[in-house]
Amino acid sequence: MVDSLTVALTKQQRDLVLQGLRYIRSSRRLAFREPLAPPDAEREDELREIAFLMGQIEGTAAKIEARV
């Protein structure tokens, strides 16, 4: 089952959300891990999900701006 949520954001709010997602992405990328440790699947999943969310928000903004 897929849950969906629609939120109306101003450009300033959208930019703030994207800034927060970039911060979280950087935090996950820079989190300490052992240099020789195998890849962390959970970390990679989180990074993919953040990238997907950012793409959705940026893609939605591009569609709205194109209609104006």
BELJOHU-V39568 format. One record per residue. N is the residue number from 1. PHI is phi in whole degrees, 0 to 359 (NA if undefined). Layout:
n phi
N PHI
N PHI
This chain:
n phi
1 NA
2 250
3 268
4 231
5 223
6 251
7 229
8 269
9 237
10 283
11 300
12 296
13 295
14 300
15 297
16 294
17 297
18 297
19 298
20 296
21 295
22 296
23 297
24 297
25 300
26 297
27 299
28 293
29 294
30 266
31 300
32 296
33 210
34 299
35 302
36 262
37 290
38 294
39 304
40 265
41 297
42 297
43 298
44 297
45 297
46 298
47 296
48 295
49 295
50 297
51 298
52 297
53 299
54 298
55 297
56 296
57 293
58 293
59 294
60 296
61 296
62 296
63 294
64 293
65 294
66 292
67 284
68 288
